[in-house]
Amino acid sequence: MTQEPGSELNLLAEKVIGAAIEVHRQLGPGFLEVTDKRALVVELRLRGIAYQEEVPVMLRYKGEPIGEGRIDLLIEGVLIIELKATEPKPDGFRRQVVTYLKASGLRLGLVINFNTSVLKDGIARAVHSP
């Protein structure tokens, strides 16, 4: 059974979701993923939320490196954000985030798909217990 992340991590996720909702309110759906990402980065900066972009994560099989993934946004070193601007496929996107969580040893990730009429319908949580 997967254990829920702590309250501080959940609070951070809520702050990021709030920033994403503001971006979606201003831009709406239909922009390219890179445009949504640029706007979200501005909003995170304005809100004082620390982030890193395109963070590499080594993928391994039985301890051997087999490739590298890239985390769209790593929030305060503890929260993975995978951004999308496409037709909703929450299970596939969530699996990608779980892979990054396993590889990085982190516990919580969010998929945020800006291509929805109501952003909350485009947000999916992924939780991993290392």
Disulfide bonds with the S-S distance in Angstrom:
none
